Amino acid sequence: MTAVVEEKEAYRQSFERFVGASVAEPDWQRERRAAAFARFVEKGLPGPRDEAWRQTPIAPITRTLWEPVEPPAAVPDDVAPPLSGSGQVVLVDGRYSPELSSLDPDDPAVEVHSLRELLGSRPERLEPLLGEVQGVHASVFADLNAAFAADGVVVFLTPGTILEEPLHLAHVATGTGSAPVSYSRVLVVAGRGSEGRILETFAGPEGPAYLVNAVTEVAVEDNAFVDHYKLQQEGEQGFHVATLAARLGRDARFADHSFTFGAAISRNDIDVRFAAEGGECVLDGLFLVDGTRLADTHSRVDHARPHCSSRELYKGVLSERARGVFNGLVLVRPGAQRTDAEQMNRNLLLSPEALVHSVPQLEILADDVKCRHGSTTGQLDPRALFYLRSRGIGEDEARGLLTWAFASDLVHDLPVPSLRRAVQRHLQTRLKGAALVEEAIA
C-alpha cells in the first residue's frame, strides 16, 4: 500500500509540474485533464488482479515512474520514420514536427493541424470531440495520456471529398532522457460522405527503455469511410501501450489493420461504437513476436444500434518463449436487431515454450442477430511440413513457407504499397528460409 501511495504522489507531482509549464488552454480542456488525472488516481496502475490485465505481465511498465520529455532538436538517424514519401506528418515524442512533415497545403480533401495550436486558435472545433470519442471505457493509460499529452495531430477530412493518397502519421520516439515517455495524441474527423486512408507508424531506438502511450480517436460521420492502418516497430527495449477508439455515424464504415512487430511489451486497446444504424466495421491484425516479448490485443465492438455489421480476424505468430494475448468482446445491446458480427482469432506457435491466451466473447442482448466467434491455436501442420521436405526443401525453408502462408492473407491485399513492402520485408527478415519466402512473396 505504501508503494502505491508513493507512486500516485510521484505522478501527482509530475502532473503539477506539467500543468504549471503548459501553455494557455481553454477551460474545458484544463477540466478534462484534471478529470482524467483524477480517474487515474482513483483506479491506479493495473496489476495482475485487474481482469483486463490479468494475462499481461506489465510490471516493467508499472514499476517505472515515466517522465515526459522534450523532444531533441534533431531526430537520430536510427529512429527515423520507417516509411517516407509525400503526405507524411511526423510526431517526435508525441509533438507535431512541421519541419519533418511533408504535406500538400493545397489538398482540399484534408486539413492537418497541431493539436496544441488548434486548442489555442480554434478550441470550439475540438470541444465536442477531443476525449469524447473514446467515451467511458478509457483505460488508465488513456487517462494518463489525456492528462499529460502536450501536443498531437488533428486531421479533418472535408465532407464529401476523397483523400486520394494515404495520410501517413509517423510517430517517432527518441528514447532520450531517464525513463522517457511519449504521450502521442491523434484525432481524426471524417466529415459526412468523405473517404480516406490513415496510416500510423511507430518507431523508436533499439537500446534504451522507453514508453509510448498513444491514443487515436476517429469520428466517422454519416456515410463516411476511414481505412486505418498501424505498423508498430518499436525498439526491443521499448514499451508500447495504445488506445484506438472509433465512433461511427449512420451508414459509416471503419476498418483497422494493425501489424505488431516491435517492443518488449505491446498492448492495443481497440474500442468501436456504432452510434447510428447501418454502420460497418472491419478489424484485423497480425503480430509476430519472439524471445520473451509479449503482444496483447483487447478489442471491444459495441453494437449499440440496429442493422450494423462487424468482422474481426486477428492472427499471431509466436516463437521461442514469446507470449500473446487476445481478448475480444462483441456487445449487442437491447434493440440492436439485425446485427451481423463475426470474430476470429488464429495463432501459430513455432516452439513448445510459446504461449497464447485467447478469449473471444459475445454478449448478446437482442434476439434477431447473426453472431459467431472462434479461436484456434496450433503448430505447423506436420503433414504439410513432410510434403515440402519430401520435395527437397530444407526444414527451415519449409517452416518459413508455411508460416508465410498462415500470415499472407492479411498482407497480400494491402492497398498501401509502402506499407505492404515494409511488412513483407519484415517477414522476410524474421521468418526462417527467407530466400524461399521472398520467392513466394514475389
Secondary structure, 3 states (H helix, E strand, C coil): CHHHHHHHHHHHHHHHHHHHHCCCCCHHHHHHHHHHHHHHHHHCCCCCCCHHHCCCCCHHHHCCCCEECCCCCCCCHHHCCCCCCCCEEEEECCEEEEEEEECCCCCCCEEEEEHHHHHHHCHHHCCCCCCCCCHHHCCHHHHHHHHHCCCCEEEEECCCCECCCCEEEEEECCCCCCCEEEEEEEEEEECCCCEEEEEEEEECCCCCCEEEEEEEEEEECCCCEEEEEEEEECCCCEEEEEEEEEEECCCCEEEEEEEECCCCEEEEEEEEEECCCCCEEEEEEEEEECCCCEEEEEEEEEECCCCCEEEEEEEEEECCCCEEEEEEEEEECCCCCCEEEEEEEEEEECCCCCEEEEEEEEEECCCCEEEEEEEEEECCCHHHHHHHHHCCCCHHHHHHHHHHHHHHHHCCCCCCHHHHHHHHHHHHHHCCCHHHHHHHHC
